[in-house]
């Protein structure tokens, strides 16, 4: 009887690993860190992995799950990054790129009533890329109650911040990094990331922090691969910090999604790769791919393995499995 009981116990043991990593299934995330990086595609990580004739595993490779999303909506097969990111944030495919999009209910519209504080950091966003363009539409409440930072040169008369000073900010306002001049800022993306995480932790126990980067895509399109690699390295450090948070607490979800993913035809190894690293020469940027990249670790990361549509990212963050007998039913703990 003892052996029978032991066999039954082992047979009912719960799987607690995923992708050869320790993982708890069905945990609701109370702290969500979401990177949206325009232009990135997984092969470009080679710029960091094989840098300086060495080989190292980057934080982008240390995820629980990797997925791919189809880069289309109701109107286009290949979307601009800001349209893709909005589809991911709202769960809608009917992105038009005009003020009608301001009527969409973004993720923080669902999370806010459930006690979540939302912070958004935009890096080098142009007017049409920024969520501020939707907030400026008539009768728009798209960014109401959201803490909003911009890592770019401040226009005259705008509110500003300095990362190192942890200055008090208010929701519904827009704060520019006053250390930025042109494309250069006094602090890195990773330093700004750590500062804002600290501020959000002081504001609330439940958070959504969205980091929207367009600087990497800008460098790729300019074929400035040296700058692109520097930006990617900075983002990799910030993403590594997010992964450490998922290891320290099981209620963190770290997710990275891309939009307008570019195929970069990089050179072969050897001398051509050395010239590419030194001068940024010998590579070509091809057209936008049909799919985008998704990386995830932490609470509910199991939802992001596989291939799905951009608009489904929203649902996979908000929904989780609940075991009922031998069946899994998707439930939604948030108010829709």
Secondary structure by P-SEA (a helix, b strand, c coil): caaaaaaaaaaaccccccccccccccccccbbbbbbbcccccccccccccccccccccccccccccbbbbccccccccccaaaaaaaaacccccccccccccccccaaaaaaaabbbbbbbbccccccccccccccccccccccccbbbbcccccccbbbbbccccccccccccccccccccccccccaaaaaaaaaaaaaaccccbbbbbbbaaaaaaaaacaaaaaaaaaaaaaaaaaaaaaaaaacccbbbbbbbccccccccccccaaaaaaaaccccccccccccbbbbbbcccccccccccccccaaaaaaabbbbbcccbbbbbbcccc
